[in-house]
């Protein structure tokens, strides 16, 4: 009898240990299942994979036939490439020279020059199709470079330019005059701050406001406040969403240190909603409404355009329903729902994404356009979430300060922006906005289809993404043909076309004509040659073979 007691004790201990571990194991499995299946949903895995990818590049011979094209097609591509190169060297000479010189000392330029196209092709493209980074003037929907070339501006100034460059120049010019008497006096407030706060509270439907110097800073503060008031540690972001470059919201490639208090989950997923309803450590959920165009996908850029699998599609009804479900789950569990409207704020509707999708957040961050073209970050939130100290624990504070927060010149420019936004005549720009831009996207797609070109566009209002309908390793070349036709793109190329709302029908018709002309020239030069066995899957397999050969010196 006595000899069985230790065994019974061990068994009882094992049962107790299993009972204690089982819920944690179950929660861990549920968390893993709520992640998106792609690398965008697995930040640690994506960083490991990134470290394994070896560098290699194509020489002149391989560059034009990396998809197995025959000699005649490769020759046609080579001739087209160097003819385009001659155009660039003649037309953009001063800008290219200045950019090359500046890149010796500006790390941002070094990065953007290197990552305009897939790395295997980058060196030859930089040498022959180098893009100037300097502009000297803007007017209407056009910008002019230092060589005197005029372009239709589809860069959108990274989302800042909603109403046209002239609008922002006016805001800045008048703001300088209004702030001049006070000047750069910091610490105290310019009188317009009171009006700005009142208007922002009205637009957001929230109680309090804090000012910062960038969208990244605003998101940092919103998350910090959510953690402070909930007493919980973790934030939830969705696969592919961008919320600035600070560590906790960029857990994958690009951040050398893995954050340990961030969950990257799948958007528009019942499993994600289950995680939100069952875990006890989630302080807040971050939503970037721009992801409605490509849920769970990274911001599209041509440096990752290795085949034609890039896709986008906006379903307003479906995304609105998702946000409503997210709102319900967060309300049930006391999780702070944060809308990061730094990019889309005021582009979709005068009340931002909250108005557009019909869902209220607990906190909202704004930036980019709000200060009339000057640097800004803003957090709007419920009163109980914005408080930075506790009456009953005076040493327990949530610190956030900044030297240039509420800078007089920024505040007067913001007042100019918000005053115009409040005008009924100005707000007419939002009337039928989706119908206008959806119609323009259909128009361009019809033109591309009629010309038998393997290119299509998808849009979230005036924010567009280009996709490609035939398998190819060379889609990234389109950005260079577009520039030659007088269309200015940002460094991400055809991944993001951002129109300002002052584009009229005649402006858009000219852009559409140039867009089709660029794609037609690219097709004529042989870049979209097709072979029977050329598929996206076959292209990815070929790239994998190239990487293995490079890694092991074969």
Steps between C-alpha positions, in 0.01 A plus 500: 500500500773744605694446174206628293487838673791657308347384173163644594667825603685522169182426308311763693778749434498419131124552483530830685784616273301403190195685631714809558678486164205399281323840497823681415576248225149539362530878504836479326361275227204733448738795470709316241191408300390865494818602317490545125656209314740720302835630622334836571316324783814339644747774582771283655486257210516783247816637662662156496410451134633849414836412653521186287449674166840539330600789281552436133448709190463454126762610255400662172449167331281348773311822576286485186425127498450404866159356405645277228419733211651410160777702339274719286288603798807565717644718222175696472503559875864606495438749221194641679683522832797693364278724287310588818834551675606748230174690553560516875859616463400776260175612666594470869874578486519767771270317740685172463836666562376687807333187640810288453710761681249542784465124546860489619382674818126423532426149620131528405599553137734203512214284624232617257737476203587142590144383559302625203517159330582141603861487615618266221443780248577802715857586401440513126180698551673753727779550251274547198160611625599704801220726619552858614381574853478880467197708402495878467132598474138387506179636354155346479546124459851535355853509637811619315847358553828690494546414131172678422299183432135516602327192646152408611547445871388156620738490795246657733791613720464173692134578564537863606369645173123454512377833364780601264839660555366853450261450793789416733718782373220740590461346847873534567528854359211632711610305807843665488339842504268410788773344714766761428414728792553218752771323304650169612411546866459151644341375819208744497219474243410718206133613537388293199568181696169542681310505169699205366417289804132587481481407133696177540277391785200564278646315199614198701202489734747462787575708807866594512794568271878480522747636244816331372747547216428193286250223446746251646518703823120523516461122474769448764311725741162341431638152571681620813181654636299186422749289694505747787124507547422132439793365700562253218815446299427392145390681189339331200591608149388334180718325246652740249374819668735796534484718811835678483850368549528459879575155635171381648304551177770376262587157637621343176757588235643849556522475878820339634338422838189287548233665716354264758173677570349511151257256343478504119166342408297444186254768403138410415531173693263331746803347672634847570169602656515187718849595621381849587209358697703247697841646580558727800823672400384709201502875563412627154432416137652716226313537171642667192195546272729509196523121538143480370656510151720195568414332834791306651735619227808716535503847351557420131832605354672413174812376677295192598341464156677175414201356312138597428336373818447847651130568538261745664126535535289736707163386634359784706206301637714205606763718667236708678347181638842383618558827684160472667584149621835626623327785683266255675783267606709788637203644689422163657854458631594858586761511222586843360418522129739740325446620144831604347377758250837660441481403132128491414370769738302767308555325163192276513259732682516825701453292816766251396476121502265501798242683293577310180465152651242593763698372800617697804844446651618568855804686375595638158838612372538758223800642317633581155240736344352644819758777553461645151819340374717538812613212728234390748367213708178512702329267745129542571348284769240448766562704812562196719768374259688827445574582864874467574494476878295352784350705782541218751858410395682823418831334413337263248501706180496436123763736365490658155654834409673645197688822433318582177152374591243773421759714318338839418562474126360146488197601704413796277540281190269244663247774568509596133444136401214446745334831414485403135380151589214650700376707204186354334626613160832325553333182629328465165823332385380187684168484313490180295870444565490119481291509182749735338811296581339160446384624161849619411649165599246322278580737216872428517443125533275507193771681303765250612275208411418646158873535430557138610745604772557274806452782750207592724439744786311461827408789726388621837357830385798706375764251625585252225708186458612348169477125449607283210296231328772298322795325671818706466825576678518848348183683609715744700623648171166677455594771752784612271281513190244700698762752607613538139137584416495775763340325797674545836488205741644454847788260557259206547414528132169362375417358842336824608353772277360786708283757326417835655133591498553801275546273196222593257374285214738655248800444728404139554438440130856614429642274772301204366622565145862516617459193718373291207773637273769401752361149538470461122867598450603254769307226325654592163846473656431137592486515879169311516607216272314184590598134479268207556663390824548845649287526814538688827578171669765416241657844546521454877656157454759647265586772753539235770738306275702816440525565873611145575760517225629831634502376859698190422713639218357288222 
